[in-house]
Amino acid sequence: MDPTQNQAAGGATNNAAAGAGGAAAGKEDYGDKAFDFVAKKSGHSVNRDTSEKITDGLRTGFEKLTGKKVDPKYSN
């Protein structure tokens, strides 16, 4: 599959998921934006859903390790 077709298909899926998932699902926080920036600079194309899972996992790991909650402005 051509990468542009993959992005187009992923975008349609992401838009549908954001609409069904509520306000938080469609919102991109600073953590997501930073991850997307780093992934793009390193030459990797990461699906929006995969990016969200990775940043959520990082947030959960940080919260378990430190016992502190992350401000929703940075990661929801």
For each residue, the residues with C-beta under 8 A, 3 or more apart:
1: 5 6
2: 5 6
3: 6 7 45
4: 7 8
5: 1 2 8 9
6: 1 2 3 9 10 45
7: 3 4 10 11 45
8: 4 5 11 12
9: 5 6 12 13
10: 6 7 13 14 47 48 49
11: 7 8 14 15 48
12: 8 9 15 16
13: 9 10 16 17 49
14: 10 11 17 18 47 48 49
15: 11 12 18 19
16: 12 13 19 20
17: 13 14 20 21 25 49
18: 14 15 21 25 26
19: 15 16 26
20: 16 17 25
21: 17 18 24 25 26
22: 25 26
23: 26 27
24: 21 27 76
25: 17 18 20 21 22
26: 18 19 21 22 23
27: 23 24 76
28: 32 33 36
29: 32 33 55 72 73 74 75 76
30: 33 34 73 74 75
31: 34 35 55 58 59 70 74 75
32: 28 29 35 36 51 52 55 75
33: 28 29 30 36 37
34: 30 31 37 38
35: 31 32 38 39 46 51 54 55
36: 28 32 33 39 40 46 51
37: 33 34 40 41
38: 34 35 41 42
39: 35 36 42 44 45 46 51
40: 36 37 43 44 45
41: 37 38
42: 38 39
43: 40
44: 39 40
45: 3 6 7 39 40
46: 35 36 39 50 51 54
47: 10 14 50 51
48: 10 11 14 51 52
49: 10 13 14 17 52 53
50: 46 47 53 54
51: 32 35 36 39 46 47 48 54 55
52: 32 48 49 55 56
53: 49 50 56 57
54: 35 46 50 51 57 58
55: 29 31 32 35 51 52 58 59 75
56: 52 53 59 60 75
57: 53 54 60 61
58: 31 54 55 61 62 75
59: 31 55 56 62 63 70 75
60: 56 57 63 64
61: 57 58 64 65
62: 58 59 65 66 68 70
63: 59 60 66 67 68 69 70
64: 60 61 67
65: 61 62
66: 62 63
67: 63 64
68: 62 63
69: 63
70: 31 59 62 63 74 75
71: 74 75
72: 29 75 76
73: 29 30
74: 29 30 31 70 71
75: 29 30 31 32 55 56 58 59 70 71 72
76: 24 27 29 72
